[in-house]
């Protein structure tokens, strides 16, 4: 099928919108609201995305497995999972709230666990030193170098 313009010459490109050879379809007329109607456009302004909410899930798992002081690591893990769920749903404020709670619990669990380990090490070192001093100052139960086994 050939597209012949008004000049009678053969034109291989389709007629442009608004040119004399262009006839709009019935659907186009209904969509635009009839001839002479302006097409309304909608402009969406997309603001730059805020940084993602950190849910502290890896830290919570570590605290649950290794530094679970009074189940604080497990509680932090529960809040981290809740934060991740809220983030997936799209509730940014809820995710930030749960993430803040998880962060606080993780900090508390980590600090208390480290403090507990330091106290245990200090008690072990002072206990060993005390036992060594007590053993050195303990009186000899066998006076006069008498060997209790008869040698």
C-alpha positions as CSV (number, residue, x, y, z in Angstrom):
1,X,0.0,0.0,0.0
2,X,1.4,3.3,-1.0
3,X,1.1,6.5,0.9
4,X,0.7,9.3,-1.6
5,X,0.5,12.9,-0.3
6,X,-1.5,15.7,-1.8
7,X,1.3,16.5,-4.2
8,X,0.9,13.1,-5.8
9,X,4.4,12.0,-4.9
10,X,5.1,8.8,-3.2
11,X,6.0,9.3,0.5
12,X,7.3,6.3,2.5
13,X,6.9,7.9,5.9
14,X,3.5,8.2,7.7
15,X,1.9,11.6,7.8
16,X,2.7,13.7,10.8
17,X,0.2,14.6,13.4
18,X,-1.6,17.7,12.3
19,X,-0.6,17.3,8.7
20,X,-3.4,17.4,6.1
21,X,-3.1,13.6,5.4
22,X,-3.5,12.6,9.0
23,X,-6.9,11.3,10.2
24,X,-7.1,10.6,13.9
25,X,-8.6,7.4,15.1
26,X,-11.9,7.3,16.9
27,X,-10.2,6.1,20.1
28,X,-7.8,9.1,19.9
29,X,-10.7,11.5,19.6
30,X,-12.5,10.0,22.7
31,X,-9.2,9.9,24.7
32,X,-8.5,13.5,24.0
33,X,-12.0,14.7,24.6
34,X,-12.7,15.7,21.0
35,X,-11.0,17.9,18.5
36,X,-9.3,21.0,19.8
37,X,-8.9,19.7,23.4
38,X,-5.6,20.1,25.1
39,X,-3.8,17.0,26.4
40,X,-3.2,17.3,30.1
41,X,0.1,16.1,31.4
42,X,1.1,15.1,34.9
43,X,4.5,15.8,36.3
44,X,5.8,13.6,39.1
45,X,8.6,15.0,41.2
46,X,10.6,12.2,42.7
47,X,12.8,13.3,45.6
48,X,16.1,11.5,46.1
49,X,15.7,8.4,48.2
50,X,16.8,8.6,51.8
51,X,19.5,6.1,52.9
52,X,18.1,2.7,53.7
53,X,17.3,1.8,57.3
54,X,19.9,-0.3,59.0
55,X,18.3,-3.2,60.8
56,X,21.5,-4.5,62.6
57,X,20.6,-8.1,61.9
58,X,24.1,-9.4,61.6
59,X,25.2,-7.8,64.9
60,X,22.0,-9.2,66.5
61,X,22.8,-12.7,65.3
62,X,26.4,-12.4,66.6
63,X,25.2,-11.2,70.0
64,X,22.6,-14.0,70.1
65,X,25.2,-16.7,69.4
66,X,28.2,-15.4,71.3
67,X,27.4,-12.5,73.7
68,X,23.8,-13.3,74.8
69,X,24.0,-11.5,78.2
70,X,20.6,-12.0,80.0
71,X,19.0,-12.8,76.6
72,X,19.6,-9.2,75.4
73,X,21.1,-10.6,72.1
74,X,17.9,-12.6,71.5
75,X,15.7,-9.6,72.1
76,X,17.9,-7.6,69.8
77,X,17.5,-10.3,67.1
78,X,13.7,-10.2,67.5
79,X,13.6,-6.4,67.0
80,X,16.0,-6.6,64.0
81,X,13.7,-9.1,62.3
82,X,10.7,-6.8,63.0
83,X,12.7,-3.9,61.6
84,X,13.5,-5.8,58.4
85,X,9.8,-6.8,58.0
86,X,8.7,-3.2,58.4
87,X,11.4,-2.1,55.9
88,X,10.1,-4.7,53.3
89,X,6.5,-3.5,53.8
90,X,7.6,0.1,53.2
91,X,6.9,1.4,56.7
92,X,10.1,3.5,57.1
93,X,9.2,5.1,60.5
94,X,8.3,1.7,62.0
95,X,11.5,0.2,60.7
96,X,13.6,3.0,62.1
97,X,11.9,2.6,65.5
98,X,12.5,-1.1,65.7
99,X,16.1,-0.7,64.4
100,X,16.8,1.9,67.1
101,X,15.6,-0.5,69.8
102,X,17.7,-3.4,68.3
103,X,20.7,-1.1,68.2
104,X,20.3,-0.1,71.8
105,X,19.9,-3.8,72.9
106,X,22.9,-4.8,70.8
107,X,25.1,-2.1,72.4
108,X,23.9,-3.0,75.9
109,X,24.5,-6.8,75.3
110,X,28.0,-6.2,73.8
111,X,29.1,-3.9,76.6
112,X,27.8,-6.0,79.4
113,X,29.3,-9.2,77.9
114,X,32.7,-7.6,77.5
115,X,32.5,-6.1,81.0
116,X,31.6,-9.6,82.4
117,X,34.6,-11.2,80.5
118,X,36.9,-8.5,81.9
119,X,35.7,-9.1,85.5
120,X,36.0,-12.8,85.2
121,X,39.6,-12.5,83.9
122,X,40.5,-10.1,86.7
123,X,39.0,-12.4,89.3
124,X,40.9,-15.4,87.9
125,X,44.2,-13.5,87.8
126,X,43.8,-12.2,91.4
127,X,42.6,-15.7,92.6
128,X,45.7,-17.4,91.1
129,X,48.0,-14.7,92.7
130,X,46.2,-15.2,96.0
131,X,46.5,-19.0,95.9
132,X,50.2,-18.8,95.0
133,X,50.9,-16.4,97.9
134,X,48.9,-18.6,100.3
135,X,50.8,-21.7,99.2
136,X,54.1,-20.0,99.7
137,X,53.3,-18.8,103.2
138,X,51.6,-22.0,104.4
139,X,53.7,-23.6,107.2
140,X,55.5,-26.9,106.5
141,X,53.3,-29.7,107.9
142,X,56.4,-31.9,108.3
143,X,59.0,-30.2,110.5
144,X,62.6,-31.3,110.4
145,X,62.5,-32.4,106.8
146,X,60.8,-35.6,107.6
147,X,59.4,-37.2,104.5
148,X,56.0,-38.8,105.2
149,X,56.7,-41.6,102.8
150,X,59.7,-42.9,104.6
151,X,62.5,-42.0,102.2
